[in-house]
Amino acid sequence: MVECADGTLYTGITKNIKRRMIAHKQGKGAKYTKGRGPLKVVYSEEQPTRSLALKREAEIKSFDRSEKLKLVNEAR
């Protein structure tokens, strides 16, 4: 999960967080993050398969902001 400069949270999946963050910073990662930098990774977790990662991404995206922030705070 990435926090944008405007305080919003973006959730996505990747095999390589560093590479994905570089793409986001170059405006190539996702339309949502374009122009919302600087960006900061505030939460991540690994999943054993892409399928499970996509399911978990969908689950997290369905959370309201307070639930997402709870994940972030519990990980610190």
mmCIF file of the N, C-alpha and C atoms, coordinates in Angstrom:
data_MODEL
# 
_entry.id   MODEL 
# 
loop_
_atom_site.group_PDB 
_atom_site.id 
_atom_site.type_symbol 
_atom_site.label_atom_id 
_atom_site.label_alt_id 
_atom_site.label_comp_id 
_atom_site.label_asym_id 
_atom_site.label_entity_id 
_atom_site.label_seq_id 
_atom_site.pdbx_PDB_ins_code 
_atom_site.Cartn_x 
_atom_site.Cartn_y 
_atom_site.Cartn_z 
_atom_site.occupancy 
_atom_site.B_iso_or_equiv 
_atom_site.pdbx_formal_charge 
_atom_site.auth_seq_id 
_atom_site.auth_comp_id 
_atom_site.auth_asym_id 
_atom_site.auth_atom_id 
_atom_site.pdbx_PDB_model_num 
ATOM 1   N N  . MET A 1 1  ? 0.861   -1.158  0.000   1.00 0.00 ? 1  MET A N  1 
ATOM 2   C CA . MET A 1 1  ? 0.000   0.000   0.000   1.00 0.00 ? 1  MET A CA 1 
ATOM 3   C C  . MET A 1 1  ? 0.913   1.228   0.000   1.00 0.00 ? 1  MET A C  1 
ATOM 4   N N  . VAL A 1 2  ? 0.557   2.180   -0.817  1.00 0.00 ? 2  VAL A N  1 
ATOM 5   C CA . VAL A 1 2  ? 1.345   3.395   -0.977  1.00 0.00 ? 2  VAL A CA 1 
ATOM 6   C C  . VAL A 1 2  ? 0.522   4.583   -0.504  1.00 0.00 ? 2  VAL A C  1 
ATOM 7   N N  . GLU A 1 3  ? 1.173   5.450   0.251   1.00 0.00 ? 3  GLU A N  1 
ATOM 8   C CA . GLU A 1 3  ? 0.525   6.701   0.641   1.00 0.00 ? 3  GLU A CA 1 
ATOM 9   C C  . GLU A 1 3  ? 1.000   7.789   -0.311  1.00 0.00 ? 3  GLU A C  1 
ATOM 10  N N  . CYS A 1 4  ? 0.042   8.499   -0.876  1.00 0.00 ? 4  CYS A N  1 
ATOM 11  C CA . CYS A 1 4  ? 0.344   9.591   -1.795  1.00 0.00 ? 4  CYS A CA 1 
ATOM 12  C C  . CYS A 1 4  ? 0.505   10.889  -0.994  1.00 0.00 ? 4  CYS A C  1 
ATOM 13  N N  . ALA A 1 5  ? 1.091   11.897  -1.628  1.00 0.00 ? 5  ALA A N  1 
ATOM 14  C CA . ALA A 1 5  ? 1.319   13.174  -0.958  1.00 0.00 ? 5  ALA A CA 1 
ATOM 15  C C  . ALA A 1 5  ? 0.027   13.819  -0.480  1.00 0.00 ? 5  ALA A C  1 
ATOM 16  N N  . ASP A 1 6  ? -1.085  13.530  -1.146  1.00 0.00 ? 6  ASP A N  1 
ATOM 17  C CA . ASP A 1 6  ? -2.370  14.109  -0.736  1.00 0.00 ? 6  ASP A CA 1 
ATOM 18  C C  . ASP A 1 6  ? -3.039  13.307  0.382   1.00 0.00 ? 6  ASP A C  1 
ATOM 19  N N  . GLY A 1 7  ? -2.332  12.280  0.898   1.00 0.00 ? 7  GLY A N  1 
ATOM 20  C CA . GLY A 1 7  ? -2.845  11.490  2.008   1.00 0.00 ? 7  GLY A CA 1 
ATOM 21  C C  . GLY A 1 7  ? -3.691  10.297  1.608   1.00 0.00 ? 7  GLY A C  1 
ATOM 22  N N  . THR A 1 8  ? -3.966  10.145  0.328   1.00 0.00 ? 8  THR A N  1 
ATOM 23  C CA . THR A 1 8  ? -4.759  9.003   -0.120  1.00 0.00 ? 8  THR A CA 1 
ATOM 24  C C  . THR A 1 8  ? -3.880  7.751   -0.155  1.00 0.00 ? 8  THR A C  1 
ATOM 25  N N  . LEU A 1 9  ? -4.537  6.601   -0.150  1.00 0.00 ? 9  LEU A N  1 
ATOM 26  C CA . LEU A 1 9  ? -3.836  5.317   -0.159  1.00 0.00 ? 9  LEU A CA 1 
ATOM 27  C C  . LEU A 1 9  ? -4.115  4.580   -1.457  1.00 0.00 ? 9  LEU A C  1 
ATOM 28  N N  . TYR A 1 10 ? -3.070  4.025   -2.049  1.00 0.00 ? 10 TYR A N  1 
ATOM 29  C CA . TYR A 1 10 ? -3.186  3.243   -3.282  1.00 0.00 ? 10 TYR A CA 1 
ATOM 30  C C  . TYR A 1 10 ? -2.753  1.814   -2.974  1.00 0.00 ? 10 TYR A C  1 
ATOM 31  N N  . THR A 1 11 ? -3.518  0.847   -3.429  1.00 0.00 ? 11 THR A N  1 
ATOM 32  C CA . THR A 1 11 ? -3.195  -0.559  -3.230  1.00 0.00 ? 11 THR A CA 1 
ATOM 33  C C  . THR A 1 11 ? -3.019  -1.238  -4.578  1.00 0.00 ? 11 THR A C  1 
ATOM 34  N N  . GLY A 1 12 ? -1.937  -1.980  -4.716  1.00 0.00 ? 12 GLY A N  1 
ATOM 35  C CA . GLY A 1 12 ? -1.681  -2.722  -5.944  1.00 0.00 ? 12 GLY A CA 1 
ATOM 36  C C  . GLY A 1 12 ? -0.811  -3.922  -5.650  1.00 0.00 ? 12 GLY A C  1 
ATOM 37  N N  . ILE A 1 13 ? -0.508  -4.706  -6.688  1.00 0.00 ? 13 ILE A N  1 
ATOM 38  C CA . ILE A 1 13 ? 0.373   -5.858  -6.499  1.00 0.00 ? 13 ILE A CA 1 
ATOM 39  C C  . ILE A 1 13 ? 1.581   -5.722  -7.416  1.00 0.00 ? 13 ILE A C  1 
ATOM 40  N N  . THR A 1 14 ? 2.663   -6.366  -7.016  1.00 0.00 ? 14 THR A N  1 
ATOM 41  C CA . THR A 1 14 ? 3.882   -6.390  -7.822  1.00 0.00 ? 14 THR A CA 1 
ATOM 42  C C  . THR A 1 14 ? 4.777   -7.512  -7.334  1.00 0.00 ? 14 THR A C  1 
ATOM 43  N N  . LYS A 1 15 ? 5.671   -7.947  -8.185  1.00 0.00 ? 15 LYS A N  1 
ATOM 44  C CA . LYS A 1 15 ? 6.695   -8.916  -7.780  1.00 0.00 ? 15 LYS A CA 1 
ATOM 45  C C  . LYS A 1 15 ? 7.917   -8.192  -7.219  1.00 0.00 ? 15 LYS A C  1 
ATOM 46  N N  . ASN A 1 16 ? 8.047   -6.902  -7.551  1.00 0.00 ? 16 ASN A N  1 
ATOM 47  C CA . ASN A 1 16 ? 9.243   -6.142  -7.185  1.00 0.00 ? 16 ASN A CA 1 
ATOM 48  C C  . ASN A 1 16 ? 8.831   -4.735  -6.761  1.00 0.00 ? 16 ASN A C  1 
ATOM 49  N N  . ILE A 1 17 ? 8.818   -4.486  -5.461  1.00 0.00 ? 17 ILE A N  1 
ATOM 50  C CA . ILE A 1 17 ? 8.353   -3.185  -4.946  1.00 0.00 ? 17 ILE A CA 1 
ATOM 51  C C  . ILE A 1 17 ? 9.236   -2.042  -5.421  1.00 0.00 ? 17 ILE A C  1 
ATOM 52  N N  . LYS A 1 18 ? 10.565  -2.236  -5.383  1.00 0.00 ? 18 LYS A N  1 
ATOM 53  C CA . LYS A 1 18 ? 11.468  -1.154  -5.805  1.00 0.00 ? 18 LYS A CA 1 
ATOM 54  C C  . LYS A 1 18 ? 11.207  -0.754  -7.254  1.00 0.00 ? 18 LYS A C  1 
ATOM 55  N N  . ARG A 1 19 ? 11.088  -1.753  -8.124  1.00 0.00 ? 19 ARG A N  1 
ATOM 56  C CA . ARG A 1 19 ? 10.839  -1.470  -9.549  1.00 0.00 ? 19 ARG A CA 1 
ATOM 57  C C  . ARG A 1 19 ? 9.496   -0.771  -9.743  1.00 0.00 ? 19 ARG A C  1 
ATOM 58  N N  . ARG A 1 20 ? 8.479   -1.228  -9.004  1.00 0.00 ? 20 ARG A N  1 
ATOM 59  C CA . ARG A 1 20 ? 7.144   -0.630  -9.123  1.00 0.00 ? 20 ARG A CA 1 
ATOM 60  C C  . ARG A 1 20 ? 7.141   0.821   -8.644  1.00 0.00 ? 20 ARG A C  1 
ATOM 61  N N  . MET A 1 21 ? 7.868   1.099   -7.556  1.00 0.00 ? 21 MET A N  1 
ATOM 62  C CA . MET A 1 21 ? 7.936   2.479   -7.055  1.00 0.00 ? 21 MET A CA 1 
ATOM 63  C C  . MET A 1 21 ? 8.648   3.396   -8.046  1.00 0.00 ? 21 MET A C  1 
ATOM 64  N N  . ILE A 1 22 ? 9.675   2.893   -8.689  1.00 0.00 ? 22 ILE A N  1 
ATOM 65  C CA . ILE A 1 22 ? 10.357  3.683   -9.719  1.00 0.00 ? 22 ILE A CA 1 
ATOM 66  C C  . ILE A 1 22 ? 9.377   4.004   -10.841 1.00 0.00 ? 22 ILE A C  1 
ATOM 67  N N  . ALA A 1 23 ? 8.604   3.019   -11.262 1.00 0.00 ? 23 ALA A N  1 
ATOM 68  C CA . ALA A 1 23 ? 7.603   3.231   -12.318 1.00 0.00 ? 23 ALA A CA 1 
ATOM 69  C C  . ALA A 1 23 ? 6.571   4.264   -11.879 1.00 0.00 ? 23 ALA A C  1 
ATOM 70  N N  . HIS A 1 24 ? 6.085   4.166   -10.629 1.00 0.00 ? 24 HIS A N  1 
ATOM 71  C CA . HIS A 1 24 ? 5.124   5.152   -10.124 1.00 0.00 ? 24 HIS A CA 1 
ATOM 72  C C  . HIS A 1 24 ? 5.729   6.550   -10.163 1.00 0.00 ? 24 HIS A C  1 
ATOM 73  N N  . LYS A 1 25 ? 6.961   6.671   -9.701  1.00 0.00 ? 25 LYS A N  1 
ATOM 74  C CA . LYS A 1 25 ? 7.612   7.989   -9.649  1.00 0.00 ? 25 LYS A CA 1 
ATOM 75  C C  . LYS A 1 25 ? 7.831   8.569   -11.036 1.00 0.00 ? 25 LYS A C  1 
ATOM 76  N N  . GLN A 1 26 ? 7.940   7.702   -12.039 1.00 0.00 ? 26 GLN A N  1 
ATOM 77  C CA . GLN A 1 26 ? 8.105   8.153   -13.428 1.00 0.00 ? 26 GLN A CA 1 
ATOM 78  C C  . GLN A 1 26 ? 6.765   8.374   -14.111 1.00 0.00 ? 26 GLN A C  1 
ATOM 79  N N  . GLY A 1 27 ? 5.675   8.182   -13.361 1.00 0.00 ? 27 GLY A N  1 
ATOM 80  C CA . GLY A 1 27 ? 4.346   8.377   -13.928 1.00 0.00 ? 27 GLY A CA 1 
ATOM 81  C C  . GLY A 1 27 ? 3.859   7.192   -14.746 1.00 0.00 ? 27 GLY A C  1 
ATOM 82  N N  . LYS A 1 28 ? 4.514   6.034   -14.598 1.00 0.00 ? 28 LYS A N  1 
ATOM 83  C CA . LYS A 1 28 ? 4.169   4.859   -15.401 1.00 0.00 ? 28 LYS A CA 1 
ATOM 84  C C  . LYS A 1 28 ? 3.532   3.740   -14.578 1.00 0.00 ? 28 LYS A C  1 
ATOM 85  N N  . GLY A 1 29 ? 3.478   3.873   -13.264 1.00 0.00 ? 29 GLY A N  1 
ATOM 86  C CA . GLY A 1 29 ? 3.008   2.795   -12.404 1.00 0.00 ? 29 GLY A CA 1 
ATOM 87  C C  . GLY A 1 29 ? 1.514   2.570   -12.454 1.00 0.00 ? 29 GLY A C  1 
ATOM 88  N N  . ALA A 1 30 ? 0.755   3.613   -12.289 1.00 0.00 ? 30 ALA A N  1 
ATOM 89  C CA . ALA A 1 30 ? -0.704  3.545   -12.299 1.00 0.00 ? 30 ALA A CA 1 
ATOM 90  C C  . ALA A 1 30 ? -1.230  4.958   -12.520 1.00 0.00 ? 30 ALA A C  1 
ATOM 91  N N  . LYS A 1 31 ? -2.340  5.066   -13.216 1.00 0.00 ? 31 LYS A N  1 
ATOM 92  C CA . LYS A 1 31 ? -2.915  6.392   -13.462 1.00 0.00 ? 31 LYS A CA 1 
ATOM 93  C C  . LYS A 1 31 ? -3.226  7.105   -12.152 1.00 0.00 ? 31 LYS A C  1 
ATOM 94  N N  . TYR A 1 32 ? -3.676  6.339   -11.142 1.00 0.00 ? 32 TYR A N  1 
ATOM 95  C CA . TYR A 1 32 ? -4.069  6.956   -9.876  1.00 0.00 ? 32 TYR A CA 1 
ATOM 96  C C  . TYR A 1 32 ? -2.921  7.698   -9.214  1.00 0.00 ? 32 TYR A C  1 
ATOM 97  N N  . THR A 1 33 ? -1.721  7.141   -9.244  1.00 0.00 ? 33 THR A N  1 
ATOM 98  C CA . THR A 1 33 ? -0.599  7.760   -8.535  1.00 0.00 ? 33 THR A CA 1 
ATOM 99  C C  . THR A 1 33 ? 0.081   8.869   -9.333  1.00 0.00 ? 33 THR A C  1 
ATOM 100 N N  . LYS A 1 34 ? -0.209  8.958   -10.611 1.00 0.00 ? 34 LYS A N  1 
ATOM 101 C CA . LYS A 1 34 ? 0.419   9.974   -11.454 1.00 0.00 ? 34 LYS A CA 1 
ATOM 102 C C  . LYS A 1 34 ? 0.085   11.366  -10.927 1.00 0.00 ? 34 LYS A C  1 
ATOM 103 N N  . GLY A 1 35 ? 1.113   12.142  -10.618 1.00 0.00 ? 35 GLY A N  1 
ATOM 104 C CA . GLY A 1 35 ? 0.918   13.506  -10.132 1.00 0.00 ? 35 GLY A CA 1 
ATOM 105 C C  . GLY A 1 35 ? 0.553   13.587  -8.659  1.00 0.00 ? 35 GLY A C  1 
ATOM 106 N N  . ARG A 1 36 ? 0.581   12.462  -7.941  1.00 0.00 ? 36 ARG A N  1 
ATOM 107 C CA . ARG A 1 36 ? 0.241   12.469  -6.517  1.00 0.00 ? 36 ARG A CA 1 
ATOM 108 C C  . ARG A 1 36 ? 1.462   12.262  -5.632  1.00 0.00 ? 36 ARG A C  1 
ATOM 109 N N  . GLY A 1 37 ? 2.658   12.389  -6.195  1.00 0.00 ? 37 GLY A N  1 
ATOM 110 C CA . GLY A 1 37 ? 3.882   12.167  -5.427  1.00 0.00 ? 37 GLY A CA 1 
ATOM 111 C C  . GLY A 1 37 ? 4.224   13.343  -4.543  1.00 0.00 ? 37 GLY A C  1 
ATOM 112 N N  . PRO A 1 38 ? 5.168   13.159  -3.637  1.00 0.00 ? 38 PRO A N  1 
ATOM 113 C CA . PRO A 1 38 ? 5.941   11.940  -3.471  1.00 0.00 ? 38 PRO A CA 1 
ATOM 114 C C  . PRO A 1 38 ? 5.121   10.812  -2.855  1.00 0.00 ? 38 PRO A C  1 
ATOM 115 N N  . LEU A 1 39 ? 5.554   9.600   -3.168  1.00 0.00 ? 39 LEU A N  1 
ATOM 116 C CA . LEU A 1 39 ? 4.864   8.396   -2.714  1.00 0.00 ? 39 LEU A CA 1 
ATOM 117 C C  . LEU A 1 39 ? 5.708   7.679   -1.672  1.00 0.00 ? 39 LEU A C  1 
ATOM 118 N N  . LYS A 1 40 ? 5.031   6.992   -0.760  1.00 0.00 ? 40 LYS A N  1 
ATOM 119 C CA . LYS A 1 40 ? 5.729   6.278   0.308   1.00 0.00 ? 40 LYS A CA 1 
ATOM 120 C C  . LYS A 1 40 ? 5.049   4.929   0.544   1.00 0.00 ? 40 LYS A C  1 
ATOM 121 N N  . VAL A 1 41 ? 5.835   3.851   0.521   1.00 0.00 ? 41 VAL A N  1 
ATOM 122 C CA . VAL A 1 41 ? 5.291   2.528   0.832   1.00 0.00 ? 41 VAL A CA 1 
ATOM 123 C C  . VAL A 1 41 ? 5.014   2.491   2.336   1.00 0.00 ? 41 VAL A C  1 
ATOM 124 N N  . VAL A 1 42 ? 3.759   2.225   2.694   1.00 0.00 ? 42 VAL A N  1 
ATOM 125 C CA . VAL A 1 42 ? 3.388   2.203   4.110   1.00 0.00 ? 42 VAL A CA 1 
ATOM 126 C C  . VAL A 1 42 ? 2.972   0.808   4.577   1.00 0.00 ? 42 VAL A C  1 
ATOM 127 N N  . TYR A 1 43 ? 2.738   -0.116  3.652   1.00 0.00 ? 43 TYR A N  1 
ATOM 128 C CA . TYR A 1 43 ? 2.342   -1.469  4.020   1.00 0.00 ? 43 TYR A CA 1 
ATOM 129 C C  . TYR A 1 43 ? 2.609   -2.406  2.855   1.00 0.00 ? 43 TYR A C  1 
ATOM 130 N N  . SER A 1 44 ? 3.125   -3.578  3.184   1.00 0.00 ? 44 SER A N  1 
ATOM 131 C CA . SER A 1 44 ? 3.287   -4.615  2.156   1.00 0.00 ? 44 SER A CA 1 
ATOM 132 C C  . SER A 1 44 ? 3.187   -5.978  2.829   1.00 0.00 ? 44 SER A C  1 
ATOM 133 N N  . GLU A 1 45 ? 2.814   -6.941  2.033   1.00 0.00 ? 45 GLU A N  1 
ATOM 134 C CA . GLU A 1 45 ? 2.794   -8.323  2.492   1.00 0.00 ? 45 GLU A CA 1 
ATOM 135 C C  . GLU A 1 45 ? 3.039   -9.214  1.297   1.00 0.00 ? 45 GLU A C  1 
ATOM 136 N N  . GLU A 1 46 ? 3.588   -10.388 1.555   1.00 0.00 ? 46 GLU A N  1 
ATOM 137 C CA . GLU A 1 46 ? 3.853   -11.340 0.479   1.00 0.00 ? 46 GLU A CA 1 
ATOM 138 C C  . GLU A 1 46 ? 2.767   -12.398 0.438   1.00 0.00 ? 46 GLU A C  1 
ATOM 139 N N  . GLN A 1 47 ? 2.481   -12.846 -0.769  1.00 0.00 ? 47 GLN A N  1 
ATOM 140 C CA . GLN A 1 47 ? 1.537   -13.938 -0.988  1.00 0.00 ? 47 GLN A CA 1 
ATOM 141 C C  . GLN A 1 47 ? 2.254   -14.994 -1.821  1.00 0.00 ? 47 GLN A C  1 
ATOM 142 N N  . PRO A 1 48 ? 1.946   -16.266 -1.626  1.00 0.00 ? 48 PRO A N  1 
ATOM 143 C CA . PRO A 1 48 ? 2.676   -17.330 -2.327  1.00 0.00 ? 48 PRO A CA 1 
ATOM 144 C C  . PRO A 1 48 ? 2.385   -17.432 -3.826  1.00 0.00 ? 48 PRO A C  1 
ATOM 145 N N  . THR A 1 49 ? 1.223   -16.952 -4.267  1.00 0.00 ? 49 THR A N  1 
ATOM 146 C CA . THR A 1 49 ? 0.889   -17.021 -5.696  1.00 0.00 ? 49 THR A CA 1 
ATOM 147 C C  . THR A 1 49 ? 0.268   -15.705 -6.154  1.00 0.00 ? 49 THR A C  1 
ATOM 148 N N  . ARG A 1 50 ? 0.313   -15.482 -7.457  1.00 0.00 ? 50 ARG A N  1 
ATOM 149 C CA . ARG A 1 50 ? -0.299  -14.281 -8.028  1.00 0.00 ? 50 ARG A CA 1 
ATOM 150 C C  . ARG A 1 50 ? -1.807  -14.286 -7.773  1.00 0.00 ? 50 ARG A C  1 
ATOM 151 N N  . SER A 1 51 ? -2.412  -15.438 -7.887  1.00 0.00 ? 51 SER A N  1 
ATOM 152 C CA . SER A 1 51 ? -3.851  -15.560 -7.670  1.00 0.00 ? 51 SER A CA 1 
ATOM 153 C C  . SER A 1 51 ? -4.230  -15.108 -6.259  1.00 0.00 ? 51 SER A C  1 
ATOM 154 N N  . LEU A 1 52 ? -3.487  -15.583 -5.270  1.00 0.00 ? 52 LEU A N  1 
ATOM 155 C CA . LEU A 1 52 ? -3.768  -15.169 -3.890  1.00 0.00 ? 52 LEU A CA 1 
ATOM 156 C C  . LEU A 1 52 ? -3.471  -13.687 -3.686  1.00 0.00 ? 52 LEU A C  1 
ATOM 157 N N  . ALA A 1 53 ? -2.446  -13.179 -4.370  1.00 0.00 ? 53 ALA A N  1 
ATOM 158 C CA . ALA A 1 53 ? -2.129  -11.747 -4.267  1.00 0.00 ? 53 ALA A CA 1 
ATOM 159 C C  . ALA A 1 53 ? -3.276  -10.909 -4.822  1.00 0.00 ? 53 ALA A C  1 
ATOM 160 N N  . LEU A 1 54 ? -3.838  -11.330 -5.938  1.00 0.00 ? 54 LEU A N  1 
ATOM 161 C CA . LEU A 1 54 ? -4.963  -10.591 -6.524  1.00 0.00 ? 54 LEU A CA 1 
ATOM 162 C C  . LEU A 1 54 ? -6.191  -10.629 -5.616  1.00 0.00 ? 54 LEU A C  1 
ATOM 163 N N  . LYS A 1 55 ? -6.431  -11.767 -4.988  1.00 0.00 ? 55 LYS A N  1 
ATOM 164 C CA . LYS A 1 55 ? -7.560  -11.882 -4.060  1.00 0.00 ? 55 LYS A CA 1 
ATOM 165 C C  . LYS A 1 55 ? -7.360  -10.978 -2.843  1.00 0.00 ? 55 LYS A C  1 
ATOM 166 N N  . ARG A 1 56 ? -6.127  -10.969 -2.314  1.00 0.00 ? 56 ARG A N  1 
ATOM 167 C CA . ARG A 1 56 ? -5.839  -10.124 -1.148  1.00 0.00 ? 56 ARG A CA 1 
ATOM 168 C C  . ARG A 1 56 ? -5.916  -8.645  -1.524  1.00 0.00 ? 56 ARG A C  1 
ATOM 169 N N  . GLU A 1 57 ? -5.437  -8.301  -2.705  1.00 0.00 ? 57 GLU A N  1 
ATOM 170 C CA . GLU A 1 57 ? -5.526  -6.914  -3.177  1.00 0.00 ? 57 GLU A CA 1 
ATOM 171 C C  . GLU A 1 57 ? -6.991  -6.486  -3.219  1.00 0.00 ? 57 GLU A C  1 
ATOM 172 N N  . ALA A 1 58 ? -7.849  -7.311  -3.773  1.00 0.00 ? 58 ALA A N  1 
ATOM 173 C CA . ALA A 1 58 ? -9.275  -6.991  -3.866  1.00 0.00 ? 58 ALA A CA 1 
ATOM 174 C C  . ALA A 1 58 ? -9.874  -6.837  -2.469  1.00 0.00 ? 58 ALA A C  1 
ATOM 175 N N  . GLU A 1 59 ? -9.459  -7.705  -1.558  1.00 0.00 ? 59 GLU A N  1 
ATOM 176 C CA . GLU A 1 59 ? -9.961  -7.611  -0.184  1.00 0.00 ? 59 GLU A CA 1 
ATOM 177 C C  . GLU A 1 59 ? -9.552  -6.290  0.456   1.00 0.00 ? 59 GLU A C  1 
ATOM 178 N N  . ILE A 1 60 ? -8.278  -5.932  0.321   1.00 0.00 ? 60 ILE A N  1 
ATOM 179 C CA . ILE A 1 60 ? -7.797  -4.680  0.917   1.00 0.00 ? 60 ILE A CA 1 
ATOM 180 C C  . ILE A 1 60 ? -8.471  -3.480  0.260   1.00 0.00 ? 60 ILE A C  1 
ATOM 181 N N  . LYS A 1 61 ? -8.650  -3.518  -1.044  1.00 0.00 ? 61 LYS A N  1 
ATOM 182 C CA . LYS A 1 61 ? -9.313  -2.409  -1.737  1.00 0.00 ? 61 LYS A CA 1 
ATOM 183 C C  . LYS A 1 61 ? -10.758 -2.224  -1.278  1.00 0.00 ? 61 LYS A C  1 
ATOM 184 N N  . SER A 1 62 ? -11.364 -3.305  -0.779  1.00 0.00 ? 62 SER A N  1 
ATOM 185 C CA . SER A 1 62 ? -12.747 -3.196  -0.302  1.00 0.00 ? 62 SER A CA 1 
ATOM 186 C C  . SER A 1 62 ? -12.828 -2.579  1.095   1.00 0.00 ? 62 SER A C  1 
ATOM 187 N N  . PHE A 1 63 ? -11.694 -2.495  1.789   1.00 0.00 ? 63 PHE A N  1 
ATOM 188 C CA . PHE A 1 63 ? -11.663 -1.903  3.124   1.00 0.00 ? 63 PHE A CA 1 
ATOM 189 C C  . PHE A 1 63 ? -11.938 -0.413  3.050   1.00 0.00 ? 63 PHE A C  1 
ATOM 190 N N  . ASP A 1 64 ? -12.541 0.144   4.101   1.00 0.00 ? 64 ASP A N  1 
ATOM 191 C CA . ASP A 1 64 ? -12.630 1.602   4.169   1.00 0.00 ? 64 ASP A CA 1 
ATOM 192 C C  . ASP A 1 64 ? -11.288 2.130   4.679   1.00 0.00 ? 64 ASP A C  1 
ATOM 193 N N  . ARG A 1 65 ? -11.133 3.431   4.662   1.00 0.00 ? 65 ARG A N  1 
ATOM 194 C CA . ARG A 1 65 ? -9.854  4.047   5.020   1.00 0.00 ? 65 ARG A CA 1 
ATOM 195 C C  . ARG A 1 65 ? -9.388  3.636   6.422   1.00 0.00 ? 65 ARG A C  1 
ATOM 196 N N  . SER A 1 66 ? -10.299 3.592   7.379   1.00 0.00 ? 66 SER A N  1 
ATOM 197 C CA . SER A 1 66 ? -9.903  3.264   8.750   1.00 0.00 ? 66 SER A CA 1 
ATOM 198 C C  . SER A 1 66 ? -9.359  1.831   8.840   1.00 0.00 ? 66 SER A C  1 
ATOM 199 N N  . GLU A 1 67 ? -9.929  0.914   8.080   1.00 0.00 ? 67 GLU A N  1 
ATOM 200 C CA . GLU A 1 67 ? -9.443  -0.465  8.084   1.00 0.00 ? 67 GLU A CA 1 
ATOM 201 C C  . GLU A 1 67 ? -8.051  -0.549  7.444   1.00 0.00 ? 67 GLU A C  1 
ATOM 202 N N  . LYS A 1 68 ? -7.839  0.229   6.390   1.00 0.00 ? 68 LYS A N  1 
ATOM 203 C CA . LYS A 1 68 ? -6.524  0.256   5.745   1.00 0.00 ? 68 LYS A CA 1 
ATOM 204 C C  . LYS A 1 68 ? -5.485  0.834   6.690   1.00 0.00 ? 68 LYS A C  1 
ATOM 205 N N  . LEU A 1 69 ? -5.835  1.915   7.382   1.00 0.00 ? 69 LEU A N  1 
ATOM 206 C CA . LEU A 1 69 ? -4.902  2.526   8.320   1.00 0.00 ? 69 LEU A CA 1 
ATOM 207 C C  . LEU A 1 69 ? -4.602  1.597   9.486   1.00 0.00 ? 69 LEU A C  1 
ATOM 208 N N  . LYS A 1 70 ? -5.571  0.791   9.881   1.00 0.00 ? 70 LYS A N  1 
ATOM 209 C CA . LYS A 1 70 ? -5.351  -0.193  10.939  1.00 0.00 ? 70 LYS A CA 1 
ATOM 210 C C  . LYS A 1 70 ? -4.274  -1.203  10.498  1.00 0.00 ? 70 LYS A C  1 
ATOM 211 N N  . LEU A 1 71 ? -4.355  -1.658  9.246   1.00 0.00 ? 71 LEU A N  1 
ATOM 212 C CA . LEU A 1 71 ? -3.328  -2.560  8.708   1.00 0.00 ? 71 LEU A CA 1 
ATOM 213 C C  . LEU A 1 71 ? -1.954  -1.909  8.774   1.00 0.00 ? 71 LEU A C  1 
ATOM 214 N N  . VAL A 1 72 ? -1.892  -0.666  8.333   1.00 0.00 ? 72 VAL A N  1 
ATOM 215 C CA . VAL A 1 72 ? -0.627  0.073   8.319   1.00 0.00 ? 72 VAL A CA 1 
ATOM 216 C C  . VAL A 1 72 ? -0.074  0.184   9.731   1.00 0.00 ? 72 VAL A C  1 
ATOM 217 N N  . ASN A 1 73 ? -0.906  0.589   10.678  1.00 0.00 ? 73 ASN A N  1 
ATOM 218 C CA . ASN A 1 73 ? -0.454  0.784   12.056  1.00 0.00 ? 73 ASN A CA 1 
ATOM 219 C C  . ASN A 1 73 ? -0.043  -0.521  12.730  1.00 0.00 ? 73 ASN A C  1 
ATOM 220 N N  . GLU A 1 74 ? -0.740  -1.600  12.444  1.00 0.00 ? 74 GLU A N  1 
ATOM 221 C CA . GLU A 1 74 ? -0.388  -2.902  13.022  1.00 0.00 ? 74 GLU A CA 1 
ATOM 222 C C  . GLU A 1 74 ? 0.938   -3.418  12.495  1.00 0.00 ? 74 GLU A C  1 
ATOM 223 N N  . ALA A 1 75 ? 1.300   -3.018  11.285  1.00 0.00 ? 75 ALA A N  1 
ATOM 224 C CA . ALA A 1 75 ? 2.550   -3.476  10.674  1.00 0.00 ? 75 ALA A CA 1 
ATOM 225 C C  . ALA A 1 75 ? 3.767   -2.720  11.203  1.00 0.00 ? 75 ALA A C  1 
ATOM 226 N N  . ARG A 1 76 ? 3.550   -1.585  11.819  1.00 0.00 ? 76 ARG A N  1 
ATOM 227 C CA . ARG A 1 76 ? 4.677   -0.764  12.326  1.00 0.00 ? 76 ARG A CA 1 
ATOM 228 C C  . ARG A 1 76 ? 5.232   -1.310  13.595  1.00 0.00 ? 76 ARG A C  1 
# 
